[in-house]
Structure formats: structure tokens, C-alpha cells
């Protein structure tokens, strides 16, 4: 089942790049590529509770000192109980996990920054420490709050890892194992119907109030941007400003446009290699070779024999054309990873798939570690898949030949997984004047800039910054952290000087195992 989510899930399925630190690694045997950070919350240490900044009363959440990985300073952690079924107000109770990283200043601003993670299914308390580090200038003057959405991390996670097949062959299997989904339902002790965005924002506002905060600021990435927009629509008076990185509005309708957005990023890659003299010389007609490889895999899937990058043991699996493109899509999320792709594709065209397997497996291993697959299904089935009609699929079938199968695959999974029926008003765009900074990576293969442009049409006080040379998630790159800090300080998007991003560009292509040409 892990392979199913790695192939078919949402923007943050491979770990939201703004919630990770990445670095290239090469070895003599395998062109691996990347180390992604999966943040694990350290053990709690009991201490006295400290009141929230700006609150008029003692917080209703008892907080104790705790550690969050990547942070050298202590945070304060606690839980807040809510009904699983908010309408009935009976039955199962959920403990929502929250971590508060206090501002450094002695007299901090009263409005904190809430970090909303992506996925859907990522844990803010496990992954959000990186965001705190990136927003160091913001953290000087404001508390930063990490709240695990219901169904994730420490908030009654809908986690299917214990019943997932983690073999290499399963990693390259596209269709879901429905028996695994049924086993997960038995495992999670939850009613998945109650784990959707419209319910999560009610939890969020109760936690805000329980911590003693009035207005808040929001940083959100990927699916988290949808949560932020829904929260602002329902509780707009409680939001001072929002920074939204990698827009995933309700019109995304996963997986209807996944193939289109992936192909856009691939074409950008091919064009960049052609325009780069060293890349063009080393890899020739990259686009043509890629299409020839797809034709070959379509005609006859390959039996791949490699050494398992994790165990080192010889293993084999069948690689179909659809599995190849799905895993390639994941690599495109990170612009650093794409620097390796021309080399990886050339090796694959020669029948050497070790670099491709290493890149793909490394991404999937780290990205799914903190991802609650059940929460992903609860949200995607209710809010996206059920909104896709057969006419929608037919309208894109000529330009997106794999979309029909992707939709059918998701429908099969959603037929097994109980999920909510979302009211039509949920999809009404949020028209608001809340100061908002929209960020899009120009090379993003899942939430490219046109999704940011669409959201911008409904916001009267916004600035949409498209960051060149960057894929999915811009917060970790270049001068973007400084832009975010300036925006949160002033809440004036129109006044931002964004000239610094114009100098950013995609990383140089690797010509071989030794890296880019000097």
C-alpha cells in the first residue's frame, strides 16, 4: 500500500520540500541523491505551563517542555481533546498534539504563526521543526505553533504503516492492494468519515482559543494551503495574515490534473537541458530518448534486477511505463533532484536502472515515514475524487492518456475507504482581503504557478511570487525566508521587494557521477 500512496498521492507525498532540508550524496556504486529530513519529536520533560503571549486568560492546554528535532531550544507540548464526531458530541474522543515554540524576544508580538503541514497526512510536530528553523527571523518576535491535524502525527493518526507491504516490488506497484486498505481500517480504531478539512479547521480554532491567542498568522504548505484557505473562509476575523506555499485549492481535484502538471515540469527539464551546452552535449536528445523509453516500457514492461538500496540484497521487480512515470513525477518535486535526472534517464535508456531506483526509493522512504495514509484517503476521497466526473476525465483523456486509469485506481480505493460527503458550499472560493503572500515554484510538477494564479483572483490583498528554478515548496530556498519574515512583520504584500528571487535558477545538471561540469 505504501507504493500506492507514493505513486498517486498529493503534493506533499514526497515530503513537502519547504518542510525539509536536502543535500546531494553520491557513491561509487549508486547515484543516490538526497537526504530528506523526517523530524521526530523528542521525549517530553514535565515543567510548569507558560501562558500564551497576548492571551487574556490562562491557556486551557497544559503545556510541558519538550524537544523538537532540528531545534536547539525547547518547545512546549501538550494535547487538546475534541470529539471525533463533532456533530453528535458523543463517542470517541481525540487528543490533538500541539507544540509551541516561544518567541525569542522578551516582548513578543501577540499573534503567533501557526504551521499547517501538507500531505494530506503529514505531521506538523514531526516535520515542522524545519519550518521554525527557516523562519528564524519570524521566530524572534512571534511564537510558532505546530498542530497535528486530526488523523496525523500525535493526533490519533490514521496510519497504515504497520499493515503496508514495504518491499521493493511493492514500491513499483501502481494499483492499490485493497486487502491492505481493509486491514488498515481494522487497525486504526477510527471512523474515517470525520477526518476532513472542514472538521479540522474547527479543531484548529478551538486550539487557538485554548492557547489564549486572538488573531493568528498562518504559514501553510501544499495541502496545508487548502486548510488555511478554508480556515480563513470560516474564521477570517481570527487571521492577521497568511503565507501559502504551493497552492492546492479545492479545484485541484486529485488526480485529474496530475499528468498535465507533471508533463509541464518534464518539458521544462528537457528545454533547460537543451539550452545548457554541457547537458545537451552529454545527453543529446533527452526528450526523444525519454519518449523512446516510454514506448519500450509500454510495449513490454521490464523485469528489473538490482541490488536493493536498503538491504543490498539482489532483487527483481516488474517496471511498467505507468510506474516509471509515476516515480519520475516524485523526483521532479525537488529541483535539486532534477539536476540528476538527465543522467538518470540516460542510464535507464541503456538498461541501467540503479540510479532511478535509488532516487525513487530514497524519496518514497523518507516521505511516507510521517505520512498518515488513512488521512490522505479520507481527505482525497471526500474532497477530490468524488468531485471528478466521467465527463471531466473524457475532457482531458486525449492530452492526458494515463489520467483515466489514475482516477479509476483512486475510485477503487475510495470505494473501500469510508469517507464524508462534502457539501457544495465548501467549494465556494474564499473572497477575502486578508493580507496573503502566495508562493509558487516555477518548476513545481504538482502545484505549479497557475494554481496560485487561480487563488489570487479571489484575494484582494495578495502578492503572488513565482520563484524561478524551484520545484514544490519554495520556503527553504534563496531569499524566500527573508521575504516571508518581512511579510509577517508588516502584513503588506504589495510593499514587498521581491527582486531577489529573480536571480534564482535551477541547480546545474549533473553530467555524470562526479557532478556538474566545473
Secondary structure, DSSP 8 states (H G I E B T S, - for coil): -HHHHHHH--GGGG--GGG--------SS-----------EEEE--------TT-SS--SS--EEEEETT-SS-EEEEEEEEESSTTTT-S-EEEEEEEEE--SSTT--S--EEEE--TTT--HHHHTHHHHHHTHHHHHHS-EEEE--TTBTTBT----GGG---SHHHHT--S--HHHHHHHHHHH-S-GGG-SHHHHHHHHHHHHHHTT-SSEEEEEETHHHHHHHHHHHHSGGGEEEEEEES---GGGTTTTTHHHHHHHHHHHHHHHHHHSHHHHHHHSSHHHHHHHHHHHHHHS-EEEEEE-TTT--EEEEEE-HHHHHHHHHHHHTSHHHHTTHHHHHHHHHTT--HHHHHHHHHHHHHHTTT--HHHHHHHHHHHTGGG--HHHHHHHTTT-TTHHHHHHHHHHHHHHS------GGGGS---B--EEEEEEETT-SSS-HHHHHHHHTTBSSEEEEEETT--S--TTSTTHHHHHHHHHHH--GGG---GGGGG--------BTTBS--
